[in-house]
């Protein structure tokens, strides 16, 4: 809960007040780095672990979309449950005011930090962590890897239902949110879709389920998801010497 200093400050309820407190705390951390003379040799990363816990009634009450126009909220299989900010500052390494469209996951921090300090990860550790240091270093130079850092990104909702994203395509083999937005689960209708498939480039709000219209995409992504389950990992295993 927000401290007394921030109660009522946001005009968006306790959650909004807490976000303002978080912003102020980040400012304190950055000021401490500046005051201590450490800003120029510090990699500072700001991110969130999930989307906002913001119900439809709160959108109406406060006339505010904490998750912008992304569908759903924290805990859901949809974009608002998982799409989060990721901001990094590293003077001399990352060019200011630059962006990247690369799809990353917070699990990738382990492999990336290992690369930064020159540590080698054991093959049986961080099985789903990918090194995105080339993205951090190349984004301001206009450099782009020949292929995506990740083949795909796998995630799940509050009830453990899986989703997978590759490029603009996102698939979940369930109907419903799988989380806090009702209905969490929907039984397939006869002849209807068994799951959900969306193209985020064409339909960022996930309003048009393409499960029946794009059977090849459904098959490909379902197979990729099942392969990851079978392998128990998504980062390629080290080759035997």
Backbone as CSV, one residue per row, in Angstrom:
resi,resn,N_x,N_y,N_z,CA_x,CA_y,CA_z,C_x,C_y,C_z
1,UNK,0.834,-1.191,0.000,0.000,0.000,0.000,0.878,1.254,0.000
2,UNK,0.379,2.337,-0.582,1.174,3.565,-0.598,1.328,4.148,0.798
3,UNK,2.430,4.831,1.027,2.646,5.486,2.309,1.779,6.751,2.381
4,UNK,1.693,7.313,3.587,0.813,8.453,3.835,1.092,9.616,2.880
5,UNK,2.353,9.801,2.540,2.743,10.914,1.682,2.058,10.874,0.316
6,UNK,1.734,9.651,-0.160,1.207,9.507,-1.519,-0.280,9.181,-1.557
7,UNK,-0.921,8.998,-0.407,-2.340,8.657,-0.382,-3.176,9.758,-1.037
8,UNK,-3.961,9.380,-2.031,-4.836,10.315,-2.721,-4.143,11.199,-3.739
9,UNK,-2.849,11.051,-3.900,-2.092,11.962,-4.765,-2.386,11.750,-6.245
10,UNK,-2.637,10.514,-6.636,-2.787,10.208,-8.061,-4.200,10.453,-8.593
11,UNK,-5.181,10.503,-7.702,-6.592,10.589,-8.094,-7.036,9.334,-8.849
12,UNK,-6.287,8.244,-8.677,-6.628,6.982,-9.335,-6.626,5.829,-8.334
13,UNK,-7.026,6.117,-7.101,-7.121,5.067,-6.095,-5.776,4.636,-5.542
14,UNK,-5.792,3.681,-4.622,-4.549,3.212,-3.988,-3.519,2.686,-4.977
15,UNK,-3.994,2.019,-6.041,-3.048,1.482,-7.023,-2.319,2.617,-7.729
16,UNK,-3.057,3.642,-8.122,-2.434,4.798,-8.762,-1.470,5.500,-7.828
17,UNK,-1.851,5.605,-6.539,-0.964,6.231,-5.553,0.329,5.431,-5.411
18,UNK,0.189,4.110,-5.432,1.360,3.247,-5.286,2.305,3.412,-6.478
19,UNK,1.734,3.563,-7.692,2.558,3.774,-8.881,3.322,5.087,-8.771
20,UNK,2.663,6.133,-8.264,3.357,7.406,-8.076,4.488,7.263,-7.052
21,UNK,4.246,6.483,-6.002,5.297,6.260,-5.011,6.475,5.507,-5.625
22,UNK,6.154,4.540,-6.480,7.214,3.792,-7.160,8.048,4.718,-8.035
23,UNK,7.378,5.606,-8.765,8.103,6.561,-9.613,9.034,7.427,-8.771
24,UNK,8.515,7.899,-7.642,9.328,8.754,-6.771,10.518,7.991,-6.201
25,UNK,10.304,6.723,-5.880,11.392,5.906,-5.338,12.477,5.679,-6.385
26,UNK,12.058,5.445,-7.636,13.044,5.313,-8.710,13.854,6.601,-8.838
27,UNK,13.183,7.732,-8.715,13.897,9.012,-8.763,14.922,9.140,-7.648
28,UNK,14.584,8.634,-6.461,15.521,8.669,-5.339,16.747,7.803,-5.620
29,UNK,16.523,6.642,-6.234,17.639,5.750,-6.560,18.565,6.418,-7.580
30,UNK,17.968,7.032,-8.599,18.779,7.689,-9.625,19.553,8.876,-9.043
31,UNK,18.920,9.599,-8.136,19.606,10.724,-7.499,20.773,10.237,-6.641
32,UNK,20.559,9.101,-5.947,21.624,8.549,-5.113,22.824,8.139,-5.966
33,UNK,22.547,7.573,-7.151,23.638,7.219,-8.065,24.367,8.472,-8.538
34,UNK,23.606,9.505,-8.856,24.219,10.771,-9.297,25.067,11.379,-8.181
35,UNK,24.488,11.461,-6.978,25.184,12.085,-5.845,26.450,11.327,-5.470
36,UNK,26.418,10.001,-5.661,27.577,9.186,-5.310,28.593,9.073,-6.431
37,UNK,28.292,9.671,-7.569,29.228,9.608,-8.690,29.265,8.257,-9.377
38,UNK,28.160,7.498,-9.283,28.152,6.144,-9.849,27.315,6.011,-11.114
39,UNK,26.649,7.068,-11.538,25.739,6.958,-12.681,26.455,6.532,-13.961
40,UNK,27.673,7.041,-14.170,28.366,6.787,-15.434,28.899,5.375,-15.574
41,UNK,28.958,4.627,-14.475,29.454,3.244,-14.585,28.436,2.240,-14.026
42,UNK,27.145,2.597,-14.115,26.090,1.731,-13.590,25.049,1.439,-14.661
43,UNK,24.726,0.166,-14.820,23.610,-0.240,-15.672,22.355,-0.228,-14.806
44,UNK,21.435,0.662,-15.119,20.190,0.792,-14.369,19.050,0.253,-15.226
45,UNK,18.294,-0.700,-14.680,17.184,-1.308,-15.403,15.899,-1.112,-14.608
46,UNK,14.868,-0.672,-15.290,13.544,-0.535,-14.684,12.565,-1.391,-15.474
47,UNK,11.826,-2.254,-14.774,10.846,-3.120,-15.432,9.765,-3.482,-14.423
48,UNK,8.801,-4.246,-14.874,7.718,-4.714,-14.011,7.559,-6.206,-14.205
49,UNK,6.999,-6.888,-13.206,6.876,-8.344,-13.304,5.596,-8.777,-14.009
50,UNK,4.621,-7.891,-14.145,3.374,-8.226,-14.839,2.610,-6.944,-15.129
51,UNK,1.496,-7.093,-15.840,0.658,-5.939,-16.124,-0.062,-5.458,-14.883
52,UNK,-0.761,-4.337,-15.019,-1.432,-3.722,-13.873,-2.632,-4.542,-13.407
53,UNK,-2.836,-4.554,-12.108,-3.997,-5.186,-11.482,-5.141,-4.173,-11.536
54,UNK,-5.804,-4.091,-12.677,-6.734,-2.987,-12.946,-7.984,-3.539,-13.609
55,UNK,-9.073,-3.634,-12.837,-10.311,-4.242,-13.315,-11.119,-3.272,-14.185
56,UNK,-12.011,-3.796,-15.027,-12.822,-2.921,-15.893,-13.580,-1.845,-15.123
57,UNK,-14.084,-2.183,-13.924,-14.812,-1.175,-13.159,-13.916,-0.019,-12.726
58,UNK,-12.618,-0.298,-12.541,-11.692,0.778,-12.176,-11.430,1.704,-13.366
59,UNK,-11.464,1.130,-14.571,-11.347,1.974,-15.766,-12.505,2.969,-15.793
60,UNK,-13.700,2.484,-15.471,-14.876,3.352,-15.489,-14.842,4.371,-14.344
61,UNK,-14.495,3.925,-13.144,-14.520,4.800,-11.969,-13.527,5.948,-12.114
62,UNK,-12.300,5.607,-12.552,-11.235,6.611,-12.590,-10.980,7.181,-13.987
63,UNK,-11.743,6.658,-14.984,-11.537,7.103,-16.368,-10.059,7.017,-16.748
64,UNK,-9.474,5.876,-16.418,-8.032,5.685,-16.639,-7.769,4.231,-16.989
65,UNK,-6.984,4.003,-18.046,-6.606,2.657,-18.460,-5.172,2.382,-18.013
66,UNK,-5.021,1.701,-16.895,-3.679,1.424,-16.386,-2.881,0.547,-17.338
67,UNK,-3.566,-0.257,-18.138,-2.899,-1.118,-19.120,-3.062,-0.602,-20.545
68,UNK,-3.338,0.698,-20.668,-3.556,1.322,-21.978,-4.632,0.543,-22.741
69,UNK,-4.394,0.246,-24.009,-5.405,-0.450,-24.807,-5.105,-1.943,-24.963
70,UNK,-4.137,-2.441,-24.193,-3.875,-3.885,-24.235,-5.021,-4.618,-23.559
71,UNK,-5.326,-5.811,-24.033,-6.471,-6.563,-23.525,-6.137,-7.219,-22.194
72,UNK,-7.099,-7.174,-21.250,-6.973,-7.892,-19.994,-6.245,-7.125,-18.915
73,UNK,-5.665,-7.889,-17.982,-4.994,-7.312,-16.821,-4.037,-8.342,-16.230
74,UNK,-3.423,-8.003,-15.120,-2.531,-8.926,-14.413,-3.200,-10.299,-14.264
75,UNK,-2.431,-11.353,-14.512,-2.932,-12.709,-14.345,-3.567,-13.304,-15.583
76,UNK,-3.940,-12.452,-16.557,-4.589,-12.950,-17.764,-3.575,-13.447,-18.782
77,UNK,-4.040,-14.280,-19.699,-3.176,-14.788,-20.762,-2.954,-13.738,-21.842
78,UNK,-3.799,-12.693,-21.850,-3.709,-11.666,-22.886,-2.558,-10.698,-22.627
79,UNK,-2.336,-9.787,-23.581,-1.165,-8.920,-23.557,-1.026,-8.087,-22.287
80,UNK,-2.132,-7.571,-21.759,-2.041,-6.720,-20.570,-1.549,-7.494,-19.347
81,UNK,-1.624,-8.801,-19.401,-1.114,-9.588,-18.286,0.394,-9.703,-18.276
82,UNK,1.027,-9.503,-19.457,2.456,-9.806,-19.589,3.311,-8.689,-20.169
83,UNK,2.727,-7.834,-20.981,3.516,-6.769,-21.620,3.847,-5.710,-20.580
84,UNK,5.122,-5.482,-20.356,5.556,-4.556,-19.301,6.627,-3.605,-19.831
85,UNK,6.836,-2.491,-19.146,7.918,-1.582,-19.559,9.280,-2.196,-19.279
86,UNK,10.240,-1.870,-20.109,11.629,-2.254,-19.857,12.489,-1.081,-20.297
87,UNK,13.083,-0.419,-19.333,13.897,0.762,-19.597,15.288,0.526,-19.024
88,UNK,16.313,0.787,-19.809,17.682,0.586,-19.351,18.521,1.838,-19.614
89,UNK,19.355,2.195,-18.645,20.290,3.322,-18.805,21.695,2.827,-18.484
90,UNK,22.591,3.026,-19.438,23.976,2.559,-19.268,24.874,3.519,-20.042
91,UNK,25.278,4.612,-19.435,26.065,5.638,-20.140,27.302,5.056,-20.811
92,UNK,27.496,5.450,-22.056,28.646,4.960,-22.806,28.413,3.618,-23.462
93,UNK,27.325,2.945,-23.114,27.015,1.631,-23.686,25.706,1.669,-24.476
94,UNK,24.672,2.232,-23.847,23.369,2.340,-24.492,23.149,3.793,-24.886
95,UNK,22.860,4.024,-26.164,22.622,5.388,-26.618,21.278,5.874,-26.070
96,UNK,21.234,7.061,-25.461,19.975,7.577,-24.895,18.894,7.748,-25.954
97,UNK,17.637,7.643,-25.495,16.453,7.903,-26.327,16.360,6.980,-27.530
98,UNK,16.798,5.725,-27.375,16.678,4.743,-28.449,15.763,3.612,-27.986
99,UNK,15.193,2.913,-28.934,14.261,1.837,-28.611,14.561,0.597,-29.444
100,UNK,13.999,-0.524,-29.008,14.114,-1.777,-29.744,12.772,-2.488,-29.702
101,UNK,12.424,-3.154,-30.788,11.176,-3.919,-30.864,11.404,-5.391,-30.566
102,UNK,12.604,-5.748,-30.101,12.920,-7.149,-29.799,12.021,-7.668,-28.678
103,UNK,11.529,-8.894,-28.832,10.729,-9.530,-27.785,11.656,-10.179,-26.763
104,UNK,11.566,-9.709,-25.526,12.421,-10.209,-24.451,11.567,-10.681,-23.283
105,UNK,12.206,-11.338,-22.334,11.537,-11.815,-21.123,12.441,-11.512,-19.936
106,UNK,11.838,-11.263,-18.772,12.655,-10.985,-17.594,13.561,-12.160,-17.241
107,UNK,13.176,-13.368,-17.654,14.048,-14.525,-17.436,15.372,-14.367,-18.163
108,UNK,15.414,-13.508,-19.179,16.631,-13.295,-19.960,17.675,-12.476,-19.207
109,UNK,17.279,-11.877,-18.086,18.237,-11.075,-17.326,19.411,-11.919,-16.834
110,UNK,19.158,-13.175,-16.457,20.235,-14.012,-15.917,21.325,-14.242,-16.961
111,UNK,20.932,-14.676,-18.157,21.929,-14.927,-19.204,22.621,-13.636,-19.624
112,UNK,21.878,-12.536,-19.613,22.458,-11.252,-20.010,23.472,-10.751,-18.994
113,UNK,23.129,-10.837,-17.714,24.080,-10.412,-16.676,25.316,-11.304,-16.667
114,UNK,25.123,-12.596,-16.931,26.274,-13.499,-17.010,27.203,-13.077,-18.143
115,UNK,26.626,-12.687,-19.268,27.437,-12.242,-20.404,28.176,-10.951,-20.071
116,UNK,27.532,-10.057,-19.345,28.157,-8.775,-19.002,29.392,-8.984,-18.131
117,UNK,29.294,-9.914,-17.170,30.430,-10.129,-16.250,31.369,-11.230,-16.732
118,UNK,31.053,-11.820,-17.892,31.928,-12.841,-18.446,31.811,-14.193,-17.792
119,UNK,30.661,-14.481,-17.191,30.452,-15.780,-16.534,29.810,-16.759,-17.512
120,UNK,30.159,-18.026,-17.394,29.576,-19.065,-18.243,28.491,-19.783,-17.459
121,UNK,27.288,-19.810,-18.010,26.182,-20.484,-17.342,26.278,-21.992,-17.537
122,UNK,26.068,-22.780,-16.477,26.002,-24.236,-16.649,24.867,-24.594,-17.598
123,UNK,25.027,-25.662,-18.351,24.017,-26.031,-19.336,22.683,-26.344,-18.672
124,UNK,22.711,-26.844,-17.440,21.478,-27.222,-16.746,20.881,-26.067,-15.958
125,UNK,21.405,-24.865,-16.127,20.877,-23.684,-15.429,20.316,-22.698,-16.436
126,UNK,19.331,-21.909,-15.991,18.748,-20.847,-16.824,18.330,-21.378,-18.189
127,UNK,17.600,-22.486,-18.179,17.248,-23.157,-19.437,16.368,-22.313,-20.356
128,UNK,15.764,-21.282,-19.812,14.894,-20.431,-20.629,15.375,-18.990,-20.669
129,UNK,16.663,-18.793,-20.429,17.228,-17.444,-20.401,18.117,-17.217,-21.612
130,UNK,17.891,-16.087,-22.314,18.641,-15.750,-23.518,19.393,-14.437,-23.312
131,UNK,20.581,-14.380,-23.820,21.439,-13.208,-23.670,21.030,-12.104,-24.644
132,UNK,20.519,-10.983,-24.103,20.145,-9.876,-24.987,21.131,-8.704,-24.899
133,UNK,22.356,-8.961,-24.446,23.371,-7.909,-24.414,23.583,-7.281,-25.791
134,UNK,23.586,-8.063,-26.897,23.736,-7.422,-28.211,22.647,-6.392,-28.509
135,UNK,21.457,-6.594,-27.980,20.376,-5.627,-28.181,20.688,-4.342,-27.433
136,UNK,21.131,-4.468,-26.169,21.458,-3.289,-25.367,22.568,-2.469,-26.022
137,UNK,23.568,-3.141,-26.522,24.726,-2.442,-27.076,24.484,-1.928,-28.488
138,UNK,23.605,-2.593,-29.231,23.434,-2.240,-30.632,22.257,-1.355,-30.950
139,UNK,21.343,-1.188,-29.977,20.110,-0.474,-30.289,20.361,0.959,-30.748
140,UNK,21.297,1.636,-30.120,21.560,3.024,-30.483,22.370,3.172,-31.752
141,UNK,22.939,2.077,-32.227,23.760,2.117,-33.435,22.979,1.676,-34.661
142,UNK,21.717,1.363,-34.445,20.895,0.905,-35.559,21.179,-0.528,-35.939
143,UNK,21.886,-1.240,-35.100,22.229,-2.632,-35.399,21.098,-3.560,-34.976
144,UNK,20.883,-4.599,-35.756,19.858,-5.581,-35.456,20.417,-6.968,-35.727
145,UNK,20.239,-7.907,-34.778,20.759,-9.260,-35.009,20.188,-9.872,-36.285
146,UNK,20.935,-10.771,-36.881,20.479,-11.422,-38.110,19.195,-12.202,-37.874
147,UNK,19.002,-12.662,-36.652,17.780,-13.381,-36.302,17.381,-12.981,-34.884
148,UNK,16.115,-13.157,-34.513,15.684,-12.773,-33.169,16.498,-13.488,-32.087
149,UNK,16.673,-12.824,-30.943,17.372,-13.448,-29.820,16.661,-14.722,-29.395
150,UNK,15.336,-14.672,-29.377,14.520,-15.824,-28.988,13.784,-16.377,-30.200
151,UNK,13.650,-17.700,-30.267,12.788,-18.284,-31.300,11.332,-17.961,-30.990
152,UNK,10.989,-18.021,-29.707,9.625,-17.735,-29.268,9.653,-17.427,-27.777
153,UNK,8.553,-16.934,-27.266,8.419,-16.623,-25.843,7.214,-17.376,-25.302
154,UNK,7.414,-18.141,-24.232,6.341,-18.915,-23.610,6.034,-18.316,-22.247
155,UNK,4.757,-18.187,-21.937,4.335,-17.603,-20.671,3.057,-18.301,-20.228
156,UNK,2.538,-17.928,-19.064,1.286,-18.557,-18.629,0.447,-17.588,-17.814
157,UNK,-0.824,-17.921,-17.695,-1.764,-17.098,-16.943,-1.801,-17.546,-15.489
158,UNK,-2.643,-16.902,-14.711,-2.754,-17.198,-13.276,-3.099,-18.657,-13.007
159,UNK,-3.955,-19.257,-13.865,-4.354,-20.650,-13.624,-3.407,-21.658,-14.265
160,UNK,-2.285,-21.179,-14.814,-1.280,-22.079,-15.379,-1.467,-22.394,-16.843
161,UNK,-2.443,-21.772,-17.493,-2.630,-21.982,-18.929,-1.498,-21.301,-19.698
162,UNK,-0.987,-21.975,-20.710,0.168,-21.470,-21.442,-0.230,-20.598,-22.632
163,UNK,0.674,-19.709,-22.971,0.584,-18.935,-24.193,1.953,-18.924,-24.839
164,UNK,2.005,-18.687,-26.147,3.285,-18.624,-26.843,3.227,-17.493,-27.869
165,UNK,4.324,-16.764,-27.970,4.418,-15.682,-28.950,5.629,-15.905,-29.836
166,UNK,5.430,-15.678,-31.127,6.529,-15.697,-32.085,6.265,-14.612,-33.117
167,UNK,7.153,-13.632,-33.172,6.904,-12.496,-34.045,5.614,-11.812,-33.626
168,UNK,4.732,-11.514,-34.575,3.475,-10.856,-34.221,2.396,-11.823,-33.746
169,UNK,2.666,-13.134,-33.853,1.638,-14.129,-33.550,1.661,-14.537,-32.078
170,UNK,0.465,-14.575,-31.462,0.338,-15.078,-30.093,-0.780,-16.109,-30.065
171,UNK,-0.520,-17.207,-29.372,-1.481,-18.306,-29.308,-1.629,-18.804,-27.880
172,UNK,-2.837,-19.148,-27.515,-3.103,-19.854,-26.268,-4.120,-20.945,-26.558
173,UNK,-3.858,-22.184,-26.159,-4.777,-23.283,-26.475,-5.978,-23.343,-25.534
174,UNK,-6.407,-22.191,-25.006,-7.607,-22.124,-24.176,-8.485,-20.982,-24.687
175,UNK,-9.727,-20.977,-24.236,-10.620,-19.851,-24.449,-10.845,-19.189,-23.094
176,UNK,-11.015,-17.889,-23.061,-11.126,-17.176,-21.794,-9.802,-16.565,-21.405
177,UNK,-9.798,-15.874,-20.250,-8.609,-15.140,-19.825,-7.576,-16.010,-19.133
178,UNK,-8.009,-17.106,-18.519,-7.094,-17.912,-17.718,-6.658,-17.205,-16.454
179,UNK,-7.275,-16.051,-16.165,-6.835,-15.252,-15.014,-7.977,-14.592,-14.286
180,UNK,-7.865,-13.259,-14.071,-8.821,-12.553,-13.238,-9.997,-11.966,-14.020
181,UNK,-9.809,-11.705,-15.310,-10.909,-11.192,-16.106,-11.903,-12.312,-16.387
182,UNK,-13.179,-12.030,-16.189,-14.195,-13.052,-16.414,-14.665,-13.025,-17.860
183,UNK,-14.928,-14.223,-18.450,-14.753,-15.549,-17.866,-13.311,-16.047,-17.982
184,UNK,-12.858,-16.747,-16.954,-11.494,-17.271,-16.978,-11.369,-18.439,-17.949
185,UNK,-12.416,-19.255,-18.022,-12.419,-20.412,-18.914,-13.721,-20.441,-19.702
186,UNK,-13.622,-20.814,-20.959,-14.783,-20.945,-21.831,-14.695,-22.291,-22.544
187,UNK,-15.772,-23.052,-22.515,-15.782,-24.328,-23.210,-16.002,-24.107,-24.712
188,UNK,-15.224,-24.765,-25.561,-15.402,-24.592,-27.011,-16.801,-24.990,-27.463
189,UNK,-17.352,-24.222,-28.373,-18.647,-24.550,-28.961,-18.433,-25.518,-30.123
190,UNK,-19.423,-26.340,-30.434,-19.288,-27.261,-31.567,-18.924,-26.511,-32.851
191,UNK,-17.825,-26.906,-33.452,-17.376,-26.262,-34.679,-16.660,-24.944,-34.467
192,UNK,-16.550,-24.509,-33.213,-15.894,-23.246,-32.913,-14.421,-23.423,-32.601
193,UNK,-13.711,-22.337,-32.364,-12.275,-22.424,-32.049,-12.032,-23.103,-30.707
194,UNK,-10.945,-23.855,-30.618,-10.580,-24.515,-29.369,-9.639,-23.656,-28.530
195,UNK,-9.071,-22.642,-29.151,-8.140,-21.771,-28.451,-8.163,-20.394,-29.086
196,UNK,-7.096,-19.627,-28.826,-7.035,-18.253,-29.312,-5.740,-18.013,-30.087
197,UNK,-5.878,-17.317,-31.224,-4.734,-16.927,-32.039,-4.953,-15.486,-32.490
198,UNK,-3.931,-14.654,-32.266,-4.039,-13.248,-32.650,-2.759,-12.807,-33.353
199,UNK,-2.898,-11.818,-34.213,-1.755,-11.168,-34.844,-1.655,-9.770,-34.248
200,UNK,-0.648,-9.546,-33.405,-0.536,-8.285,-32.671,-0.209,-7.102,-33.576
201,UNK,0.395,-7.368,-34.722,0.697,-6.265,-35.644,-0.589,-5.700,-36.234
202,UNK,-1.478,-6.587,-36.627,-2.740,-6.163,-37.245,-3.825,-5.881,-36.210
203,UNK,-3.727,-6.521,-35.071,-4.799,-6.466,-34.074,-4.197,-6.413,-32.666
204,UNK,-3.569,-5.279,-32.298,-2.890,-5.202,-30.997,-3.824,-5.355,-29.798
205,UNK,-5.117,-5.063,-29.981,-6.061,-5.200,-28.884,-6.630,-6.600,-28.745
206,UNK,-6.176,-7.544,-29.580,-6.617,-8.940,-29.537,-8.137,-9.038,-29.573
207,UNK,-8.723,-8.468,-30.615,-10.176,-8.457,-30.752,-10.685,-9.512,-31.731
208,UNK,-9.783,-10.033,-32.587,-10.208,-10.970,-33.625,-9.449,-12.283,-33.487
209,UNK,-10.148,-13.318,-33.043,-9.551,-14.634,-32.873,-9.421,-15.320,-34.230
210,UNK,-8.187,-15.615,-34.637,-7.911,-16.186,-35.958,-7.690,-17.699,-35.916
211,UNK,-8.090,-18.344,-34.834,-7.837,-19.775,-34.654,-8.348,-20.590,-35.842
212,UNK,-9.560,-20.327,-36.298,-10.131,-21.086,-37.410,-9.633,-20.585,-38.762
213,UNK,-9.301,-19.313,-38.839,-8.899,-18.726,-40.124,-7.449,-19.015,-40.481
214,UNK,-6.609,-19.339,-39.484,-5.178,-19.556,-39.722,-4.730,-20.909,-39.143
215,UNK,-5.236,-22.029,-39.687,-4.904,-23.345,-39.129,-3.418,-23.676,-39.186
216,UNK,-2.711,-23.193,-40.200,-1.279,-23.486,-40.302,-0.505,-22.814,-39.172
217,UNK,-0.865,-21.572,-38.867,-0.218,-20.870,-37.760,-0.530,-21.569,-36.432
218,UNK,-1.763,-22.006,-36.272,-2.154,-22.722,-35.052,-1.322,-23.989,-34.891
219,UNK,-1.231,-24.775,-35.949,-0.473,-26.026,-35.881,0.985,-25.769,-35.554
220,UNK,1.571,-24.772,-36.209,2.995,-24.475,-36.013,3.284,-24.053,-34.579
221,UNK,2.460,-23.171,-34.036,2.717,-22.669,-32.687,2.390,-23.704,-31.618
222,UNK,1.349,-24.503,-31.845,1.043,-25.580,-30.901,2.194,-26.580,-30.870
223,UNK,2.733,-26.928,-32.042,3.868,-27.859,-32.099,5.091,-27.284,-31.378
224,UNK,5.329,-25.975,-31.557,6.475,-25.331,-30.906,6.309,-25.326,-29.390
225,UNK,5.092,-25.084,-28.931,4.812,-25.102,-27.497,4.991,-26.507,-26.931
226,UNK,4.492,-27.503,-27.628,4.616,-28.886,-27.159,6.076,-29.336,-27.151
227,UNK,6.851,-28.885,-28.122,8.273,-29.222,-28.153,8.987,-28.674,-26.925
228,UNK,8.677,-27.430,-26.566,9.306,-26.829,-25.386,8.933,-27.599,-24.129
229,UNK,7.683,-28.023,-24.024,7.256,-28.819,-22.864,8.031,-30.139,-22.804
230,UNK,8.165,-30.773,-23.962,8.862,-32.069,-24.018,10.338,-31.916,-23.700
231,UNK,10.965,-30.864,-24.255,12.400,-30.659,-24.043,12.704,-30.152,-22.635
232,UNK,11.733,-29.486,-22.011,11.961,-28.927,-20.685,12.792,-27.665,-20.698
233,UNK,12.972,-27.064,-21.876,13.783,-25.863,-21.997,13.529,-25.209,-23.350
234,UNK,13.908,-23.939,-23.451,13.815,-23.256,-24.748,15.175,-22.767,-25.220
235,UNK,16.111,-22.516,-24.293,17.470,-22.155,-24.709,18.170,-23.402,-25.209
236,UNK,18.819,-23.340,-26.354,19.476,-24.544,-26.893,20.481,-25.128,-25.919
237,UNK,20.480,-26.430,-25.807,21.455,-27.110,-24.944,22.842,-27.024,-25.563
238,UNK,23.843,-26.995,-24.706,25.222,-26.935,-25.211,25.556,-28.223,-25.955
239,UNK,26.324,-28.067,-27.022,26.718,-29.248,-27.796,27.798,-30.018,-27.054
240,UNK,27.696,-31.326,-27.136,28.692,-32.182,-26.492,30.055,-31.959,-27.154
241,UNK,31.136,-31.930,-26.348,32.476,-31.735,-26.931,32.874,-32.899,-27.812
